[in-house]
């Protein structure tokens, strides 16, 4: 079942769930979660949001999200049990595509602070 979300609602919810991210990326690159890594969010102003994977104190990789390009977020169950895909969709007159995506261990839960045993929430 597909669910459509406004980008701001999704992003604010995602900020509270960094330990639930399994992977994130673009059509060109994917960042994978690992026990030795942690996800960190930063902002370079309202036009650039940064998602980083850090090992200890060292940056391993980062993903830049440009919110003004996101029309909306489409949430769907993943192909693998326990995975939920959030596509950040960009639209123009001629095309619609997923410019960024996040795969989490649980579905969008705007009012719940509970996760799954796969990840621990640090709120």
N, C-alpha and C positions, 0 to 999 in steps of 0.2 A: 504494500500500500504506500503510495507516494503522498508526501505531505509538503506543502509549500510554506516557507517561513520568511519573514523579513530578515535582511542581513543583520541589522542591529540586534534583534532579539537573539538570533543564533550566536553572534559574536560574543555578546554579554554572557550567554549561557556557557559557551565554549571556554571563556576565561576562567570559569569556576570548575572546569573539568579537564585540566591538562593531563592528569594521570589516567584518563580514559581514552586518550588518543592512541590508536594503533599504528596509523600512518597518515601522512598528509602529502599533498603535492599538486603538481600541474600536469598537463599532458606530456611535458618533457622530462619531469623529474619527480621522484618519490622519496620522502623522508620516512624511515621506518623506526618505530619505537624499539627500545632495548632496555634491559634491566640496568645497564650502566649509564643510560642517558636520561635527561629530563627535559621537558618542554618548557620553554620560557616565551612570554609574550612581551612585546615592546611596541612603541608607537613612534613614528617619525612624523608626527603631525597627523591630522585627520586623513590625509591622502595616502599614507603608507603605514600599514600595520605589519609588524614583523613577528614571525613565528620561528623560534630558534630551537635547535637540538644541542644540548650542552652536556659534555662529559667532564665531571669535576668542575673546573673553572674555565675549560676550553670550549670554545665554539666549534662544533663539528659541521653544522650546516644551518642554513636559514632559508626561509620562504617569505617573500614579500607579497602581501595582499593589498590590492588597490581597491578600497571599498566603493569608490565612485563608479567602478566598472561592473560591480555586482548588481544585477537587477533583482535577484531573489535567491533563496537557498532551497534546494529540493532535497528532501530527506527520504531515503528508501532503505529497506532492509538490504544488507549485503548478500553476496552469493554464499558466504560462509556463515554458519550459525554463530550468533553472538557478535556479529559485525553490523554496523549501521553506517551508511554512506550519506554524506552531506556534500552535495555538489553546489558550488557557488557559480551560478549561471550568469553569463554575459549575453545580452541580446542586442541585435541591430535589426535594421529593416530586413536584411537578407539572411541572417543566421542566428542561431542560439547554440551556445556550447558551454561546457563546464571549463572555466578558466582555472579553478582551484578546487580541491576536494579535501575532505577530512573523513577518516574512517574511525569511528569510536566503538567502544565495547558496549554501549547501550544507546537507546533511542533518546530523542529530545524529550526532556522532562522539565518543563518550565517551573513547576511548583515543587518538585521533589529534589531533595539533596541526596538521594540514595542511588547507589550504583550497583554494579554486579560484582561478584567475587573476583572477576578478572582484573580489576583495578581498585585502588584505594583512593578515595577523594580526600584532598587536602584543601579545605575551604577556609 
